[in-house]
Amino acid sequence: MSDVSRRDLFRALLGRSKDEAVQKSVELETDNKPQEPIDQVALILDKFCLAYQGSFCSVCSEHCPEEGAILVTQGKPRVVPDACTGCQKCQEVCPAPKNAVFLVATKPKQGMIGKTVGETEPEEDKEE
């Protein structure tokens, strides 16, 4: 057998030298641009949440550091988006087998689809 690795074979097929590949990986590692923080808000999916499945559970609201961010009404938790800070504490403590708490962006990040739902115009206004 020859001493050619799969990595070297793919480099040869793609036309990259070993030095180019090493330089590219170094560039990716040293690209330390400070990323802007993403504004997030918690979202509870009822199909995974124990409280919506008939069990009593209020762990997310008990551990939430923001007063009034997660309200429990009729035994079911509900996130108040204006009060939620996106701290991820509720996601960390959720005891459901499939975590019922997800964090979603409140505004699109750069590179995401250009318009949010509130910014789109109705189709009838565009025709005129």
C-alpha positions as a Python dict, from the first residue, in 0.01 Angstrom:
ca = {
    (1, 'M'): (0, 0, 0),
    (2, 'S'): (112, 353, -58),
    (3, 'D'): (153, 609, 217),
    (4, 'V'): (-107, 848, 73),
    (5, 'S'): (-376, 950, 318),
    (6, 'R'): (-734, 1024, 221),
    (7, 'R'): (-675, 1385, 317),
    (8, 'D'): (-380, 1410, 75),
    (9, 'L'): (-583, 1240, -196),
    (10, 'F'): (-867, 1492, -163),
    (11, 'R'): (-619, 1781, -159),
    (12, 'A'): (-473, 1652, -484),
    (13, 'L'): (-818, 1611, -640),
    (14, 'L'): (-930, 1958, -531),
    (15, 'G'): (-607, 2121, -640),
    (16, 'R'): (-499, 2251, -300),
    (17, 'S'): (-155, 2217, -162),
    (18, 'K'): (-95, 2120, 199),
    (19, 'D'): (31, 2474, 275),
    (20, 'E'): (-289, 2631, 137),
    (21, 'A'): (-507, 2406, 350),
    (22, 'V'): (-305, 2483, 665),
    (23, 'Q'): (-317, 2858, 590),
    (24, 'K'): (-696, 2845, 536),
    (25, 'S'): (-751, 2665, 868),
    (26, 'V'): (-528, 2918, 1049),
    (27, 'E'): (-730, 3205, 896),
    (28, 'L'): (-1054, 3049, 1017),
    (29, 'E'): (-918, 3001, 1369),
    (30, 'T'): (-780, 3356, 1394),
    (31, 'D'): (-1094, 3520, 1260),
    (32, 'N'): (-1192, 3656, 1601),
    (33, 'K'): (-1438, 3925, 1508),
    (34, 'P'): (-1644, 4021, 1808),
    (35, 'Q'): (-1991, 3893, 1736),
    (36, 'E'): (-2282, 4111, 1827),
    (37, 'P'): (-2507, 3956, 2090),
    (38, 'I'): (-2824, 3801, 1955),
    (39, 'D'): (-3147, 3916, 2113),
    (40, 'Q'): (-3332, 3599, 2203),
    (41, 'V'): (-3659, 3509, 2364),
    (42, 'A'): (-3770, 3174, 2508),
    (43, 'L'): (-4040, 2972, 2339),
    (44, 'I'): (-4215, 2675, 2502),
    (45, 'L'): (-4329, 2403, 2266),
    (46, 'D'): (-4642, 2243, 2407),
    (47, 'K'): (-4587, 1905, 2239),
    (48, 'F'): (-4270, 1855, 2448),
    (49, 'C'): (-4373, 2038, 2769),
    (50, 'L'): (-4471, 1811, 3058),
    (51, 'A'): (-4731, 2059, 3183),
    (52, 'Y'): (-4914, 2049, 2848),
    (53, 'Q'): (-4905, 1668, 2853),
    (54, 'G'): (-5104, 1642, 3177),
    (55, 'S'): (-4821, 1635, 3433),
    (56, 'F'): (-4763, 1913, 3683),
    (57, 'C'): (-4442, 2102, 3606),
    (58, 'S'): (-4344, 2461, 3678),
    (59, 'V'): (-3965, 2424, 3688),
    (60, 'C'): (-3901, 2685, 3417),
    (61, 'S'): (-4107, 2954, 3592),
    (62, 'E'): (-3954, 2873, 3933),
    (63, 'H'): (-3597, 2914, 3804),
    (64, 'C'): (-3657, 3217, 3583),
    (65, 'P'): (-3464, 3518, 3722),
    (66, 'E'): (-3695, 3772, 3554),
    (67, 'E'): (-4014, 3847, 3744),
    (68, 'G'): (-4317, 3780, 3522),
    (69, 'A'): (-4125, 3645, 3220),
    (70, 'I'): (-4288, 3302, 3251),
    (71, 'L'): (-4644, 3293, 3374),
    (72, 'V'): (-4821, 2972, 3477),
    (73, 'T'): (-5193, 2983, 3406),
    (74, 'Q'): (-5411, 2676, 3461),
    (75, 'G'): (-5093, 2476, 3528),
    (76, 'K'): (-4933, 2559, 3191),
    (77, 'P'): (-4631, 2789, 3147),
    (78, 'R'): (-4639, 3074, 2899),
    (79, 'V'): (-4350, 3307, 2809),
    (80, 'V'): (-4412, 3682, 2807),
    (81, 'P'): (-4181, 3794, 2523),
    (82, 'D'): (-4151, 4155, 2643),
    (83, 'A'): (-4029, 4041, 2987),
    (84, 'C'): (-3800, 3757, 2868),
    (85, 'T'): (-3430, 3846, 2850),
    (86, 'G'): (-3315, 3525, 2677),
    (87, 'C'): (-3091, 3421, 2969),
    (88, 'Q'): (-3139, 3047, 2884),
    (89, 'K'): (-3196, 2949, 3248),
    (90, 'C'): (-3536, 2794, 3168),
    (91, 'Q'): (-3383, 2594, 2883),
    (92, 'E'): (-3111, 2459, 3113),
    (93, 'V'): (-3351, 2338, 3383),
    (94, 'C'): (-3633, 2196, 3168),
    (95, 'P'): (-3689, 1834, 3287),
    (96, 'A'): (-3881, 1717, 2978),
    (97, 'P'): (-3727, 1422, 2789),
    (98, 'K'): (-3706, 1643, 2480),
    (99, 'N'): (-3632, 1994, 2601),
    (100, 'A'): (-3951, 2197, 2561),
    (101, 'V'): (-3782, 2539, 2581),
    (102, 'F'): (-3622, 2684, 2271),
    (103, 'L'): (-3461, 3021, 2221),
    (104, 'V'): (-3551, 3211, 1906),
    (105, 'A'): (-3408, 3534, 1771),
    (106, 'T'): (-3628, 3839, 1819),
    (107, 'K'): (-3477, 4010, 1518),
    (108, 'P'): (-3311, 3858, 1212),
    (109, 'K'): (-2933, 3827, 1218),
    (110, 'Q'): (-2723, 3958, 932),
    (111, 'G'): (-2747, 3711, 647),
    (112, 'M'): (-3093, 3586, 741),
    (113, 'I'): (-3395, 3650, 521),
    (114, 'G'): (-3424, 4024, 465),
    (115, 'K'): (-3768, 4106, 601),
    (116, 'T'): (-3954, 4005, 910),
    (117, 'V'): (-4326, 3932, 904),
    (118, 'G'): (-4415, 4283, 1025),
    (119, 'E'): (-4215, 4446, 745),
    (120, 'T'): (-4383, 4266, 456),
    (121, 'E'): (-4661, 4433, 263),
    (122, 'P'): (-4990, 4268, 171),
    (123, 'E'): (-4997, 4138, -186),
    (124, 'E'): (-5281, 4373, -292),
    (125, 'D'): (-5075, 4683, -204),
    (126, 'K'): (-4785, 4569, -422),
    (127, 'E'): (-4996, 4547, -741),
    (128, 'E'): (-5087, 4915, -744),
}
